[in-house]
Amino acid sequence: MHKGSCLCGAVSFEVTGALPPPDACHCSQCRKHSGHFFASTDVPRAALTIRGADNLTWFRSSEKARRGFCSACGSSLFWDPIDQGKHDWIGVAMGAFETPTDTRLRIHIHVADKGDYYDIADGLPQNQH
């Protein structure tokens, strides 16, 4: 069981089972939503329990996804594919989990769109898109 929450605690969640290795998304939407790149793990919907969902606000950021954040403190928490019939998972922000998470970052994605103020030098695979 892995637990997490937003900054103020109005939204909390639990994920049953092991956390899959996360990715770090460097696209401009993730950077603007989170303030930097967005590291998240994709978990089965059935493994996620959300408490305080009345404090969770969803913003449809594109035709492909919506982003969930706490309406009280603004913490970025979830990345959810719009076509849920094709995707039985939801992305959960790694920074919202209590530690230990028992997982490690596996890849950087959308690095062609990354910010110019940092380098990626950890040796992990980098996907341009």
BELLIN-V972121 format. One record per backbone hydrogen bond with DSSP energy under -0.5 kcal/mol. CO is the residue of the C=O (numbers start at 1). NH is the residue of the N-H. E is the energy in kcal/mol with one decimal. If there is no record, write none. Layout:
CO;NH;E
CO;NH;E
This chain:
2;15;-2.7
3;98;-3.2
4;13;-2.5
11;6;-2.3
12;51;-3.3
13;4;-2.1
14;49;-2.6
15;2;-2.6
22;106;-3.0
22;107;-0.8
23;25;-0.6
23;40;-2.1
24;26;-0.5
24;109;-2.9
25;38;-2.3
27;31;-2.4
28;32;-2.4
29;33;-2.5
30;34;-2.5
31;35;-2.3
37;39;-0.6
38;25;-2.7
38;40;-0.6
39;94;-2.8
39;95;-0.5
40;23;-2.3
41;43;-0.7
41;92;-2.6
43;90;-2.1
44;47;-1.6
44;48;-0.5
45;48;-1.4
47;16;-2.2
49;14;-2.1
51;12;-2.3
52;55;-2.7
53;56;-1.6
55;57;-0.5
55;71;-3.5
57;69;-2.5
59;61;-1.1
59;67;-2.9
64;82;-2.8
65;61;-0.7
65;62;-1.5
66;80;-3.1
67;59;-2.5
68;77;-2.6
68;78;-1.9
69;57;-3.1
70;74;-1.8
75;70;-1.8
77;93;-3.0
78;68;-2.0
79;91;-3.1
80;66;-2.4
82;84;-2.0
83;86;-1.5
83;87;-1.1
86;88;-0.5
88;45;-1.6
90;43;-2.5
91;79;-2.2
92;41;-2.2
93;96;-1.1
94;97;-1.4
96;5;-2.1
106;125;-0.6
107;24;-2.3
108;127;-3.2
109;26;-2.5
110;113;-1.4
111;114;-1.4
115;118;-0.6
119;121;-0.7
125;108;-2.4
126;128;-0.6
127;111;-2.0
128;112;-1.6
